[in-house]
Amino acid sequence: MIGNPRSVVAGLLCLCAVLTGCTVGPSQRPPVAVRGPDVAAAPPAATPEPSAPAVPPLQPQNTSIPFVDCTAGAFAAYGVTVPADRTLRVECGELPVPADPARPEQGSVLLGVLRVGPAGSPLDGPPLLALGDSATLPSAGHALDVAARASPAVLDTFTVLGLDRRGSGIDRIDCAEPAARAALVDADPAATAETDLAPLLERARSVVQDCNLALPSALGGFRSAATAADVEQLRIRLGVAQLSAVGAGDGAGALDVWARTAPGGVGRLVLDGPPDPAVTEPERTRARAATAEAAFDAFALDCTGRGACPLGPDPRAAVTALADALRERPLLAADGRRLTAGAALLTVLTVLNRPEDRPALAAGLAAAAAGDPAPLLGLLDPVAGPAGGFDAMLATACNDNPARLSPPEVSTLATELRADHPLIGGTLALGLLACAPWPAGGATEVSPPAGALPPVLVVGTVADPRHPAEGARRVAERLPAGAFVTWQGAGTGAYPRTPCVRSAVEALLVDGLLPASGTLCPP
């Protein structure tokens, strides 16, 4: 079955932007899909061009993957709430794939596959793969979330599937020595001098060495390009000519690679917050730092707007004061772990991806300020806890990044970002040092599709600090046909979080209709 839910890699950052006003009469502005203050309308449909490729038809599964029922506890394990009027069934299976698609002679690994649909109905309908980001909910949880929040029409049309990202499920990797992992998590973003970075670099080297020893033939397989090959293997084993899919974050990036390398197998495809592979370091981290700071401001606004914010009237000042206090005196938890300034700020960076987690983050920060580190450490557990996904997240991030910054370059960037983005910038910059001793990442992949590709819907989120919306826009511009929709909201992955984006995505998935490119969806 799909792997241990405690290996879920927690999410990154959120922002709730304010929708600009509308004017009456002719306008060159993009269409805004909104009706009234609270109710989002379906985005206007695009007028098809005569030469536009057709949206592929749907095909039921003829799978060769053995599935078994695994409904019990599945949704609770991933923190997914199912509406009271919806009863779902879950089945789990396994997919063998090459440990490294570039070197198939190196053996194979098993990935978990999950499928979910209405209870009482066979789960053999046309498959819809929901592929999550490697640093947020794993694809098992992402698929369950899609099934819980998608419209009934989606569940009437598809069986939703989740495919483990490498290293995050039944093949979860645990190769770093705990003390070295803790040093990377605890790294103080205020310590940016080269002399401060030297011990951290040594810890990063030890992680690489230990993981290379533990996974000598498989370490290079933890990358989005390998996930693209896994998706094609899944399509073949499901017995369908074309596979429909929705990818979030670097899951969308993997589907982008899959679409360009195996276009004949692509069905109805949505890339939700894909990274732009043409953007490299340090520009990538600069862009993320800017949106991360804005994301925290939106979190603060949301907290104070709810009334009785646990962080008081100025959450930024409260978190800054907490980090300063933890630099002087880390908090010791009952289980022996420490909450440091670095760990606290990393928790902020990782948790804000999901708006649902904002109240828990505010409460955890307030508890830490009062001397109790347990709630905040609990929020960091999916990344750095005993069964966390830190090693897989690090391997994927480093393998997907072709650039390696030297310690002097990281020091310069950290100093710059600390000045420009004082709360989050240093944390992001220091994260690059963890990849400095890692084997060189894969080459930037921006090649055109290897054949005819059906129209693709790309969604960009204004405040996605992991994959900023401008990068998603550039991905859309390189595709031969499709549409681009902007969500003026927060997080990695807009679908199925917001009604407007949900309408746009499901119009393509269910009805084969694309929205007008340039549509803006409100927060």
C-alpha positions as CSV (number, residue, x, y, z in Angstrom):
1,M,0.0,0.0,0.0
2,I,1.0,3.6,-0.1
3,G,3.8,4.4,2.3
4,N,3.8,5.5,5.9
5,P,1.9,8.7,6.2
6,R,4.4,10.0,8.7
7,S,6.7,10.4,5.8
8,V,4.6,13.2,4.4
9,V,6.7,16.2,3.6
10,A,5.0,19.2,5.0
11,G,4.1,22.1,2.8
12,L,5.7,25.5,2.1
13,L,4.0,28.9,1.9
14,C,0.6,30.7,1.5
15,L,-0.7,34.1,0.6
16,C,-4.2,35.6,0.2
17,A,-3.9,38.5,-2.3
18,V,-6.5,41.1,-2.8
19,L,-8.4,41.0,-6.1
20,T,-8.2,44.2,-8.1
21,G,-11.5,46.0,-8.9
22,C,-13.4,45.7,-12.2
23,T,-14.6,48.4,-14.5
24,V,-17.6,48.5,-16.8
25,G,-17.0,48.7,-20.6
26,P,-14.4,47.5,-23.0
27,S,-11.1,46.5,-21.3
28,Q,-7.8,44.9,-22.3
29,R,-7.5,43.3,-18.9
30,P,-7.6,39.5,-18.5
31,P,-11.1,38.1,-17.6
32,V,-11.8,37.8,-13.9
33,A,-13.9,34.8,-13.0
34,V,-16.0,36.1,-10.1
35,R,-19.7,36.7,-9.4
36,G,-20.5,38.8,-6.4
37,P,-18.4,39.0,-3.2
38,D,-18.3,35.3,-2.4
39,V,-19.4,33.1,-5.3
40,A,-17.0,32.3,-8.1
41,A,-18.3,31.6,-11.5
42,A,-16.9,29.3,-14.1
43,P,-14.2,31.1,-16.2
44,P,-15.3,32.0,-19.7
45,A,-14.5,29.3,-22.2
46,A,-11.9,29.9,-24.9
47,T,-12.9,30.0,-28.6
48,P,-11.1,27.1,-30.1
49,E,-8.8,27.8,-33.0
50,P,-9.5,25.8,-36.2
51,S,-6.1,24.1,-36.0
52,A,-6.1,23.4,-32.2
53,P,-5.5,19.8,-31.4
54,A,-8.4,17.9,-30.0
55,V,-8.8,17.1,-26.3
56,P,-8.3,13.3,-25.9
57,P,-11.3,11.0,-25.2
58,L,-11.5,9.2,-21.9
59,Q,-10.8,5.4,-21.6
60,P,-11.6,3.1,-18.7
61,Q,-8.8,1.2,-17.0
62,N,-7.7,-2.3,-18.0
63,T,-5.1,-2.5,-15.3
64,S,-2.6,-5.2,-14.6
65,I,-1.8,-3.8,-11.1
66,P,-3.3,-5.9,-8.3
67,F,-5.2,-3.6,-5.9
68,V,-6.5,-4.3,-2.4
69,D,-8.9,-2.4,-0.2
70,C,-7.1,0.0,2.2
71,T,-9.9,2.4,3.0
72,A,-9.6,2.0,6.8
73,G,-7.8,5.0,8.3
74,A,-6.5,6.3,4.9
75,F,-8.0,9.8,5.1
76,A,-7.2,10.3,8.7
77,A,-3.6,9.3,8.2
78,Y,-3.1,12.1,5.8
79,G,-5.3,14.7,7.6
80,V,-7.9,14.8,4.8
81,T,-11.5,15.5,5.8
82,V,-14.2,13.9,3.6
83,P,-17.5,15.8,3.4
84,A,-20.4,14.2,5.3
85,D,-22.3,13.6,2.1
86,R,-19.5,11.7,0.4
87,T,-18.5,8.1,1.1
88,L,-15.3,7.0,-0.6
89,R,-13.4,3.8,-1.0
90,V,-9.6,3.4,-1.3
91,E,-7.5,0.7,-2.9
92,C,-3.8,0.3,-2.8
93,G,-1.3,-1.4,-5.1
94,E,2.4,-1.4,-6.1
95,L,4.2,-0.4,-9.2
96,P,7.8,-1.7,-9.9
97,V,9.9,0.8,-11.7
98,P,13.7,1.0,-12.5
99,A,15.7,2.4,-9.6
100,D,17.2,4.8,-12.1
101,P,15.4,5.1,-15.5
102,A,18.7,6.2,-17.1
103,R,20.4,2.9,-15.9
104,P,17.7,0.2,-15.9
105,E,20.3,-2.5,-15.3
106,Q,20.6,-1.2,-11.7
107,G,17.5,-3.0,-10.6
108,S,14.0,-1.8,-9.6
109,V,12.1,-0.2,-6.7
110,L,8.5,-0.4,-5.7
111,L,6.2,2.7,-5.7
112,G,2.9,2.7,-4.0
113,V,-0.2,3.4,-6.1
114,L,-3.6,4.4,-4.7
115,R,-6.9,4.8,-6.3
116,V,-10.1,6.3,-4.8
117,G,-13.7,6.7,-5.8
118,P,-17.3,6.4,-4.6
119,A,-18.0,3.5,-2.2
120,G,-20.1,0.9,-3.8
121,S,-18.8,1.5,-7.3
122,P,-16.0,-0.3,-9.1
123,L,-12.7,1.7,-9.2
124,D,-12.0,1.0,-12.8
125,G,-13.2,4.2,-14.4
126,P,-11.0,6.4,-16.6
127,P,-8.0,7.2,-14.4
128,L,-7.1,10.7,-13.2
129,L,-3.6,10.9,-11.7
130,A,-3.1,13.5,-9.0
131,L,0.6,13.9,-8.6
132,G,1.7,16.0,-5.6
133,D,4.7,18.2,-4.9
134,S,7.7,16.4,-3.3
135,A,7.7,18.9,-0.5
136,T,4.0,19.0,0.4
137,L,1.5,16.3,0.8
138,P,2.7,13.1,-0.9
139,S,0.7,11.9,-3.9
140,A,-1.3,9.5,-1.8
141,G,-2.5,12.3,0.4
142,H,-2.8,14.6,-2.6
143,A,-5.1,12.1,-4.4
144,L,-7.3,11.7,-1.3
145,D,-7.6,15.5,-1.0
146,V,-8.6,15.8,-4.6
147,A,-11.2,13.0,-4.2
148,A,-12.5,14.7,-1.1
149,R,-12.8,18.2,-2.5
150,A,-13.4,17.8,-6.3
151,S,-16.9,18.2,-7.6
152,P,-19.2,15.1,-7.9
153,A,-18.8,15.3,-11.7
154,V,-15.2,14.5,-11.4
155,L,-15.9,11.4,-9.3
156,D,-18.7,10.4,-11.7
157,T,-16.2,10.6,-14.6
158,F,-12.9,9.4,-13.1
159,T,-11.2,7.2,-10.7
160,V,-8.6,9.3,-8.9
161,L,-5.1,7.8,-8.6
162,G,-2.1,8.7,-6.5
163,L,1.5,7.6,-7.3
164,D,4.2,7.8,-4.7
165,R,7.0,10.3,-5.4
166,R,10.3,8.5,-5.1
167,G,11.6,8.1,-1.6
168,S,8.3,9.3,0.0
169,G,6.2,6.1,0.4
170,I,7.0,2.4,0.7
171,D,10.4,3.2,-0.7
172,R,11.0,6.0,1.9
173,I,14.7,6.8,2.2
174,D,16.4,7.3,5.5
175,C,20.1,7.6,4.7
176,A,21.3,10.8,6.5
177,E,22.9,10.5,10.0
178,P,20.4,12.1,12.5
179,A,23.0,14.6,13.9
180,A,23.9,15.8,10.4
181,R,20.2,16.2,9.4
182,A,19.5,18.1,12.6
183,A,22.4,20.5,11.9
184,L,20.9,21.3,8.5
185,V,17.5,21.9,10.0
186,D,18.9,24.0,12.9
187,A,21.1,26.2,10.7
188,D,20.7,29.8,11.9
189,P,19.8,32.0,8.9
190,A,21.4,35.0,10.7
191,A,24.8,33.3,10.5
192,T,25.8,34.1,7.0
193,A,29.6,34.6,7.1
194,E,31.7,32.0,5.4
195,T,33.2,31.0,8.7
196,D,29.7,30.3,10.0
197,L,29.0,28.2,6.9
198,A,32.0,25.9,7.1
199,P,30.7,23.5,9.8
200,L,27.3,23.4,8.0
201,L,29.1,22.5,4.7
202,E,30.8,19.6,6.5
203,R,27.5,18.3,7.7
204,A,26.1,18.6,4.2
205,R,29.1,16.6,2.9
206,S,28.4,13.8,5.4
207,V,24.8,13.6,4.3
208,V,25.8,13.1,0.7
209,Q,28.4,10.5,1.6
210,D,26.1,8.5,3.8
211,C,23.3,8.6,1.2
212,N,25.7,7.6,-1.6
213,L,26.8,4.6,0.5
214,A,23.3,3.6,1.4
215,L,21.9,4.1,-2.2
216,P,24.8,3.7,-4.5
217,S,22.7,2.9,-7.6
218,A,19.5,4.7,-6.8
219,L,20.4,8.2,-5.5
220,G,20.2,9.8,-8.9
221,G,16.7,8.4,-9.4
222,F,15.2,10.8,-6.9
223,R,14.3,13.5,-9.5
224,S,11.4,14.8,-11.4
225,A,12.6,13.4,-14.7
226,A,12.5,9.9,-13.1
227,T,9.0,10.6,-11.9
228,A,8.0,11.4,-15.5
229,A,9.2,7.9,-16.5
230,D,7.2,6.5,-13.6
231,V,4.1,8.1,-14.9
232,E,4.6,6.6,-18.3
233,Q,5.0,3.1,-16.6
234,L,1.8,3.7,-14.7
235,R,-0.1,4.6,-17.9
236,I,1.1,1.4,-19.5
237,R,0.1,-0.8,-16.5
238,L,-3.3,0.9,-16.3
239,G,-4.0,-0.2,-19.8
240,V,-5.0,3.2,-21.2
241,A,-3.8,4.9,-24.4
242,Q,-3.9,8.3,-22.8
243,L,-3.7,9.2,-19.1
244,S,-5.3,12.3,-17.7
245,A,-3.5,14.0,-14.9
246,V,-3.3,17.0,-12.5
247,G,0.1,17.8,-11.1
248,A,0.9,20.2,-8.3
249,G,4.3,22.0,-7.9
250,D,7.2,19.8,-9.0
251,G,4.6,17.1,-9.6
252,A,3.4,19.4,-12.3
253,G,7.0,19.8,-13.4
254,A,7.4,16.0,-13.7
255,L,4.2,15.9,-15.8
256,D,5.6,18.7,-18.0
257,V,8.6,16.5,-18.7
258,W,6.4,13.5,-19.3
259,A,4.2,15.5,-21.7
260,R,7.2,16.6,-23.7
261,T,8.9,13.1,-23.8
262,A,5.8,10.9,-24.2
263,P,3.2,13.2,-25.8
264,G,1.3,10.3,-27.3
265,G,0.3,9.1,-23.9
266,V,-1.0,12.4,-22.6
267,G,-4.7,12.8,-21.9
268,R,-6.4,15.8,-20.3
269,L,-3.5,17.5,-18.5
270,V,-3.4,20.2,-15.9
271,L,-0.1,21.7,-14.6
272,D,-0.8,23.4,-11.4
273,G,2.1,25.6,-10.2
274,P,4.9,24.0,-12.3
275,P,8.5,25.2,-11.9
276,D,10.2,26.9,-14.8
277,P,13.2,24.6,-15.6
278,A,14.9,27.4,-17.4
279,V,15.3,29.5,-14.2
280,T,18.4,28.5,-12.2
281,E,20.2,29.7,-9.1
282,P,20.4,32.3,-7.6
283,E,17.5,33.8,-9.5
284,R,15.2,30.9,-8.4
285,T,15.9,31.5,-4.7
286,R,15.6,35.3,-5.1
287,A,12.1,34.8,-6.6
288,R,11.0,32.4,-3.9
289,A,12.3,34.7,-1.1
290,A,10.2,37.6,-2.4
291,T,7.0,35.5,-2.5
292,A,7.8,33.9,0.8
293,E,7.9,37.2,2.6
294,A,4.7,38.3,1.0
295,A,3.2,35.0,2.0
296,F,4.1,35.6,5.7
297,D,2.5,39.0,5.5
298,A,-0.7,37.5,4.2
299,F,-0.6,34.9,7.0
300,A,-0.2,37.7,9.5
301,L,-3.1,39.6,8.0
302,D,-5.2,36.4,8.1
303,C,-4.3,35.8,11.8
304,T,-5.1,39.4,12.9
305,G,-8.2,39.4,10.8
306,R,-9.7,36.4,12.6
307,G,-9.6,38.3,15.9
308,A,-7.6,37.3,19.0
309,C,-4.6,36.3,17.0
310,P,-2.3,34.2,19.2
311,L,0.7,36.3,18.0
312,G,-0.8,39.6,18.9
313,P,-1.3,42.7,16.7
314,D,2.1,42.3,14.9
315,P,2.8,38.7,14.1
316,R,6.0,39.6,12.2
317,A,7.4,41.3,15.2
318,A,6.4,38.3,17.4
319,V,8.1,35.8,15.2
320,T,11.2,37.9,14.9
321,A,11.3,38.2,18.7
322,L,10.9,34.4,19.0
323,A,13.8,33.7,16.6
324,D,16.0,36.2,18.5
325,A,15.1,34.5,21.8
326,L,15.8,31.0,20.4
327,R,19.2,32.1,19.2
328,E,20.1,32.9,22.8
329,R,18.4,29.9,24.3
330,P,16.9,27.1,22.3
331,L,13.9,25.3,23.9
332,L,14.3,21.7,25.0
333,A,11.3,19.4,24.4
334,A,10.4,16.5,26.6
335,D,11.6,14.0,24.0
336,G,15.1,15.6,24.0
337,R,14.8,17.6,20.8
338,R,15.6,21.2,20.6
339,L,13.7,24.1,19.0
340,T,16.2,26.5,17.5
341,A,15.8,29.7,15.6
342,G,16.6,27.8,12.4
343,A,14.1,25.1,13.1
344,A,11.4,27.6,14.0
345,L,11.9,29.6,10.8
346,L,12.0,26.4,8.7
347,T,8.7,25.5,10.2
348,V,7.2,28.8,9.1
349,L,8.6,28.2,5.6
350,T,7.3,24.7,5.4
351,V,3.8,25.0,7.0
352,L,2.4,28.0,5.2
353,N,1.8,26.2,2.0
354,R,-1.7,25.0,3.1
355,P,-4.1,27.7,4.3
356,E,-5.8,25.0,6.4
357,D,-2.6,25.0,8.6
358,R,-2.5,28.7,9.4
359,P,-4.3,28.4,12.7
360,A,-2.0,25.6,13.8
361,L,1.1,27.6,12.9
362,A,-0.1,30.6,14.8
363,A,-0.9,28.5,17.8
364,G,2.5,26.7,17.6
365,L,4.5,29.9,17.4
366,A,2.6,31.4,20.3
367,A,3.2,28.2,22.4
368,A,6.9,28.4,21.6
369,A,7.0,32.0,22.7
370,A,5.5,30.9,26.0
371,G,8.2,28.2,26.4
372,D,6.5,25.1,24.9
373,P,8.3,23.9,21.8
374,A,6.2,20.7,21.3
375,P,3.5,22.1,19.0
376,L,5.9,23.8,16.6
377,L,8.2,20.7,16.5
378,G,5.1,18.6,15.8
379,L,4.4,20.8,12.7
380,L,8.0,20.2,11.6
381,D,7.8,16.4,12.1
382,P,6.7,15.5,8.6
383,V,10.0,17.0,7.4
384,A,12.5,16.5,10.2
385,G,10.8,14.1,12.6
386,P,11.8,10.4,13.1
387,A,9.8,9.3,10.1
388,G,10.0,12.5,8.1
389,G,10.8,13.0,4.5
390,F,13.8,15.3,4.8
391,D,16.2,12.9,2.9
392,A,13.9,12.4,-0.1
393,M,13.0,16.1,-0.2
394,L,16.7,17.0,-0.2
395,A,17.6,14.4,-2.8
396,T,14.8,15.5,-5.2
397,A,15.6,19.2,-4.7
398,C,19.4,18.7,-5.4
399,N,18.9,16.3,-8.3
400,D,16.4,18.7,-9.9
401,N,18.7,21.7,-9.6
402,P,21.6,21.8,-12.1
403,A,23.4,24.7,-10.3
404,R,25.7,24.4,-7.4
405,L,26.6,27.5,-5.4
406,S,30.0,27.7,-3.7
407,P,30.1,28.7,0.0
408,P,31.2,32.2,-0.8
409,E,28.3,32.6,-3.2
410,V,25.9,31.2,-0.6
411,S,27.3,33.6,1.9
412,T,26.8,36.6,-0.4
413,L,23.3,35.5,-1.4
414,A,22.3,34.9,2.3
415,T,23.5,38.4,3.3
416,E,21.6,39.9,0.3
417,L,18.4,38.0,1.0
418,R,18.5,38.7,4.8
419,A,18.6,42.4,4.0
420,D,15.9,42.3,1.3
421,H,13.6,39.6,2.9
422,P,14.7,39.5,6.6
423,L,12.3,36.8,7.9
424,I,12.6,34.1,5.3
425,G,15.4,35.0,2.9
426,G,18.3,33.6,4.9
427,T,16.6,30.3,5.4
428,L,16.1,29.8,1.7
429,A,19.7,30.8,0.9
430,L,21.2,28.4,3.5
431,G,19.2,25.6,2.0
432,L,21.4,25.9,-1.1
433,L,24.4,25.0,0.9
434,A,22.9,21.5,1.5
435,C,23.2,20.9,-2.2
436,A,26.7,22.3,-2.7
437,P,28.5,18.9,-2.2
438,W,25.7,16.9,-4.0
439,P,26.5,15.3,-7.4
440,A,25.7,17.7,-10.2
441,G,22.0,17.9,-11.0
442,G,20.3,17.2,-14.3
443,A,20.6,19.5,-17.2
444,T,17.8,22.1,-17.6
445,E,15.0,20.6,-19.7
446,V,13.2,23.0,-22.0
447,S,12.9,20.9,-25.2
448,P,9.7,21.1,-27.2
449,P,7.4,18.1,-27.2
450,A,8.6,15.0,-29.1
451,G,5.2,14.9,-31.0
452,A,1.7,16.3,-31.1
453,L,0.5,17.4,-27.7
454,P,-3.1,18.0,-26.7
455,P,-4.0,21.4,-25.2
456,V,-2.8,21.8,-21.6
457,L,-4.2,24.0,-18.8
458,V,-1.5,25.7,-16.7
459,V,-2.3,27.3,-13.4
460,G,-0.1,29.8,-11.6
461,T,-0.5,30.9,-8.0
462,V,0.5,34.5,-7.2
463,A,1.9,33.6,-3.8
464,D,3.5,30.2,-4.4
465,P,6.9,30.7,-2.9
466,R,8.0,27.3,-4.1
467,H,7.2,27.9,-7.7
468,P,6.2,31.5,-8.4
469,A,3.5,32.2,-10.9
470,E,5.7,33.9,-13.4
471,G,7.6,30.7,-13.8
472,A,4.3,28.8,-14.5
473,R,3.4,31.5,-17.0
474,R,6.6,30.9,-18.9
475,V,5.9,27.1,-18.9
476,A,2.5,27.8,-20.5
477,E,4.1,30.0,-23.1
478,R,6.4,27.2,-24.3
479,L,3.5,24.8,-24.8
480,P,2.1,24.5,-28.3
481,A,-1.5,24.8,-27.2
482,G,-3.5,25.4,-24.0
483,A,-4.5,28.1,-21.6
484,F,-3.0,29.9,-18.5
485,V,-5.1,30.8,-15.4
486,T,-3.8,32.8,-12.5
487,W,-5.0,32.2,-9.0
488,Q,-4.5,35.3,-6.8
489,G,-4.2,33.2,-3.8
490,A,-1.7,31.1,-1.7
491,G,0.1,27.8,-1.7
492,T,1.6,25.2,-3.9
493,G,-1.3,23.9,-5.9
494,A,-4.5,25.8,-6.4
495,Y,-6.7,22.8,-7.3
496,P,-9.1,21.9,-5.8
497,R,-8.6,24.6,-3.1
498,T,-10.6,27.4,-4.8
499,P,-14.0,27.4,-6.6
500,C,-12.8,29.4,-9.6
501,V,-9.8,27.3,-10.3
502,R,-11.9,24.2,-9.6
503,S,-14.3,25.2,-12.3
504,A,-11.6,25.9,-14.8
505,V,-9.8,22.6,-14.2
506,E,-12.9,20.5,-14.1
507,A,-14.3,22.0,-17.3
508,L,-11.2,20.6,-19.1
509,L,-11.2,17.3,-17.2
510,V,-14.9,16.5,-17.4
511,D,-16.1,18.4,-20.5
512,G,-12.9,18.9,-22.5
513,L,-13.3,22.7,-22.5
514,L,-10.4,25.1,-21.8
515,P,-11.0,28.4,-20.1
516,A,-10.0,31.7,-21.7
517,S,-6.2,32.1,-21.4
518,G,-5.3,34.9,-19.0
519,T,-8.3,34.3,-16.7
520,L,-7.7,35.6,-13.2
521,C,-9.2,33.8,-10.2
522,P,-9.7,35.6,-6.9
523,P,-8.2,34.3,-3.6
